[in-house]
Amino acid sequence: MAAYINRTISMIGGDGQHRSNDLRTDNSPLQIFVKAKKKINDIFVEIDDYVQDAVGFMHSLRDDRDIVNTQEAETIESYVYKVHAIRDVLKRDHMKVAFFGRTSNGKSTVINAMLRDKILPSGIGHTTNCFLQVEGSDNGESYLITEGSTEKQPVQSVGQLGHALCKEKLCESHLVRIFWPREKCLLLRDDVVFVDSPGVDVTPNLDEWIDKHCLDADVFVLVANAESTLMVTEKNFFHKVSTKLSKPNIFILNNRWDASASEPEFFDQVRAQHQERAVDFLSKELKVYTPKDAEERVFFISAKETLQARLQEQRGQPAHNGALADGFQNRYFEFQDFERKFEECISKSAVKTKFEQHSQRGKHIAMEIRSTLDEILERTQKMRSSQLTVKKEVHDKLNFTEQQLMLLTQEMKDKIHRMVEDVEQRVSKALNEEIRRLAVLVDEFSVPFHPEPLVLNVYKRELHSHVENGLGSNLRARLSTALALNIENSQREMTERMASLLPDNKKQLSINILPRREPFEILYRLNCDNLCADFHEDLEFRFSWGITALINRFAGKQGQKLAISNHPQAIPQLMSPTDSIDSVKFVTSPTCIPSRGDDWSLATRVAIASITSQGTMGGLLVAGFMLKTVGWRLIAVTGAVYGALYLYERLTWTKKAKERTFKQQYVNHATKKLRLIVDLTSANCSHQVQQELSSTFARLCHLVDEATSEMDVELKTIATTLRTLEEAATNAKVLRNKANYLANELDLFDAAYLKSLN
């Protein structure tokens, strides 16, 4: 050790700088760093492309969350930012060394000593006002550039821009880049830059400093004041750094160690105290080193003495000239030892510290993506197998449903047809029976009768309504329950049969929707008001034993034919009810009666002639004839009886008799009219039943059609899913193989650049 110190002291002579510069060779380990940086940058370009492809693959499946879940997609997407962050760090063409410490601890002086020139502002109190970054210039020039500007300024202006005592102060986090010729400093030749900072105790914005200037730093140098101990402010800063950077490289320089010369009796104790606290801080608090390694990162120096000595060397004078405290040689040696170990740290550990974690993170990203792709591939294959099974089941179910629907449709059509015929027969039979009982229904009509025309019109309207309601009520009483029960049973059978063709989610729907809230009821549309609109009553008195009545009673149609034959013009058989039967006049003459070989007697012929003539002469002829033939007594007795009968009927022709006659006429007329609509009514009722059953069956068929349509859509969806799964499986295999390739590339990188350093 003493020999090594003597050799170092001998270098402090005039050729010390030359010897120091000669220590560097072209085979510097820092050159390995340059090559390793290029190689790992190329690898991470491929990793970036690979991650982008993986993200694109995930995006192509973003609608298929059964294949790729949200967490997997978000995890892969997060690698994009991680890879970009790594590439941003790798793109830097230098190693960044950041100097931190409290105000006036000598940070700028340490950098000046390492640069062998007084470049950065230094002095008593708060000197450095902003961040000053010193890096090598390629053209051998020395200049500076302020943040946000590309204008080159002379290095001498840094005393104004970066000095805290200058009136034109820059912001604390502002960065001034100072370019210094590479040949003047060994470390600058291999793209190492120095960053000087304001004191960590002058601002609370430590987080902003760290985020802006420290996250990309490779080495941190804590410049402490040897006249005191490590402060909480300094520790807090590096605690914040350690939360954002994993195991940062830290050197601790106990500056101003020349003050220990004034108290030599406490030299060893103070040094041991500072050493212990620094080691504890690095190993126990920050946990970035073991205690043994931490001891190699703590130095006791005097940057001011070293800077003065090196300025003396540049002027060709001995380094130890001037008023220097005792022990200068040891402090100068320790500063050089710091530089040597610092360069050795960069030379041997730069690649490892800078690239090893990136290599591992690259492998981690590749393997994590591969693991995710393996899961997706396995999931895809299981889903594909499952989808094929489902496809077969749906296809078989669809064919079965369509076949059963065809058979069931034909069966239900036949059943509905038979039921419609049965309803038609039932309604026809029931309506005919009710028509035969129409007289009873009319007799039940108890509204007061009056022959007055206006009152009679109201009476007829109410009678129409009574008959219509009565017939409808009777038909409903006889048919509705049985028909409704049959229809309900048929609907239930349809529902049960069709429900067997429906999926489970629609079976309940068929049960809930199809049944009616009230039982089905047939509407019997008789409309007697319109049907009997042509009914005209005849309420004039008619003597039942009158000649005309007797002839009509006994002669019937033959008498009508005889009367009709007395005139060449035929008289319609049906007459308007407003015309009296007795008022029918046959335009004929007795001489016009044809001679026929029938059984008619002369008296009958004369009576018919007198009746048809309706004249006085005819009556006289009949009377005279009867008088001569029968005798006056018999005629008188007969006339008295005849008159008594006439008088009796005339007296009994009351309003009640007129009502009975009216109702009988109405029954006869309504019976004829109702018989005309029996077939129409029965067909209408059967049509209602057919419509109800057909509507029910149509709604059920609609549900089945919806189910088959859903199965068709499901088959198409399954086909699309299968294509998606096949494409996903193919792409996952390709990306998985590429992950293996990238992991192999990183393994080769580790073998070439990381393991060779061990």
Order of alpha helices (4+ residues) and beta strands (2+ residues): alpha-alpha-alpha-alpha-beta-alpha-beta-beta-beta-alpha-beta-alpha-beta-alpha-beta-alpha-beta-alpha-alpha-beta-alpha-alpha-alpha-alpha-alpha-alpha-alpha-alpha-alpha-alpha-alpha-alpha-alpha-alpha-alpha
